[in-house]
Amino acid sequence: MAHASTDFIQRGRTGLRAQFDSLRAAYERHARTRTAYRKMVDELHAYSDRDLAELGYHRSEIGRIAREASRNG
C-alpha cells in the first residue's frame, strides 16, 4: 500500500513540474515579446512626424505597429 501512495506522489510531482515548466516557458515568451515591443516603440518614437509620414504611418499608430511586429517575431 505504501508503494502505491509513493507512486501517486511521484506522478503528482511530475505533473506539477510539467505545469511549472509550462508556466515558466510562457513567462519567458511573454518577456521576449514585451522586450521586442518596447524596442520597437522606442525606435519609432525616435522618428520625427515627417519620417513616420514618409513610411506611411502616423504617430498614433506606433503602439499597434509595435504590437504587430512583436507578435509576428
ZIKA-V137422 format. One line per field, one symbol per residue. ss: DSSP state (2 for helix, 1 for strand, 0 for the rest). psi: psi as a letter, one per 30 degrees, with the letter a starting at -180 (. if undefined). A space follows every 10 residues. Layout:
# ZIKA-V137422
ss = ???
psi = ???
This chain:
# ZIKA-V137422
ss = 0222222222 2222222222 2222222222 2222222222 2222220022 2222200022 2222222222 200
psi = eeeeeeeeee eeeeeeeeee eeeeeeeeee eeeeeeeeee eeeeffklee eeeefgllef feeeeeeeee eg.
